[in-house]
């Protein structure tokens, strides 16, 4: 999710790459190079994980945020939901 990447980068200073599971729609499709580069992979929902789980190494940490797909990019409500989930999953400061 571009919004997840934006929150992680702008609010918490993470070095992130945003990529998509569906090559037909993704500006940057997921690749083995991106998987190897990442310390952790964060998926917006279970469907996105299911689409690419064969790429994800068994020992690569990942999280699934279970975000509803009804928000526009950088929606304040979406950002609030993402922050709450990231705080719980990654132990980020509130």
C-alpha positions in Angstrom: 0.0 0.0 0.0 1.4 3.4 -0.9 -0.2 4.8 2.2 1.5 2.2 4.5 4.8 3.1 2.8 4.2 6.8 3.3 3.4 6.4 7.0 6.4 4.3 7.7 8.7 6.7 5.9 7.4 10.1 6.8 6.2 9.4 10.3 8.8 6.9 11.5 11.8 7.3 9.2 11.9 3.8 7.7 13.6 3.2 4.4 10.7 1.6 2.5 9.8 0.3 -1.0 6.2 0.1 -2.1 5.4 -2.7 -4.5 2.3 -4.5 -5.6 1.2 -8.1 -5.8 -0.7 -7.7 -9.1 1.7 -6.9 -12.0 -1.3 -5.6 -14.1 -1.9 -2.7 -11.6 1.3 -2.3 -9.6 3.6 0.6 -10.5 6.4 -1.6 -9.1 5.6 -5.3 -9.1 6.9 -7.4 -6.2 10.2 -9.2 -7.1 12.6 -11.6 -5.4 15.1 -8.7 -5.3 12.7 -6.6 -3.3 11.9 -9.5 -1.0 15.7 -10.1 -0.3 16.2 -6.4 0.2 13.5 -6.1 2.8 14.0 -6.7 6.5 10.2 -7.2 6.9 7.3 -7.2 4.5 4.0 -5.6 5.4 0.8 -6.5 3.5 -2.3 -4.5 3.4 -4.5 -7.6 3.7 -4.6 -11.4 3.5 -5.4 -11.4 -0.2 -2.2 -9.5 -1.1 -0.2 -12.0 1.0 -1.9 -15.0 -0.6 -1.1 -13.6 -4.1 2.7 -13.6 -3.4 3.3 -16.0 -0.5 5.4 -18.2 -2.8 7.9 -15.3 -3.1 8.2 -14.8 0.7 11.0 -16.8 2.2 9.9 -18.9 5.2 12.3 -17.0 7.5 11.3 -13.5 6.3 9.3 -11.6 8.8 6.0 -10.2 7.6 2.8 -8.7 8.9 -0.7 -8.5 7.5 -2.6 -5.4 8.5 -6.1 -6.4 7.4 -6.9 -3.0 6.0 -10.3 -2.5 4.4 -10.0 -1.5 0.7 -12.3 1.5 0.8 -10.0 4.5 1.4 -8.3 6.8 -1.0 -4.5 7.4 -0.9 -3.4 9.0 2.4 -6.9 9.3 3.8 -6.7 10.6 7.4 -8.9 7.7 8.6 -6.7 5.2 6.8 -3.5 6.7 8.2 -5.0 6.5 11.7 -5.9 2.8 11.3 -2.4 2.1 9.9 -0.7 3.9 12.8 -2.7 1.9 15.3 -1.8 -1.4 13.6 1.8 -0.5 13.2 2.2 0.5 16.8 0.9 -2.9 17.8 2.8 -5.0 15.3 6.1 -3.2 15.3 6.1 -1.7 18.7 6.3 1.9 17.3 6.0 4.8 19.6 2.6 6.4 19.9 
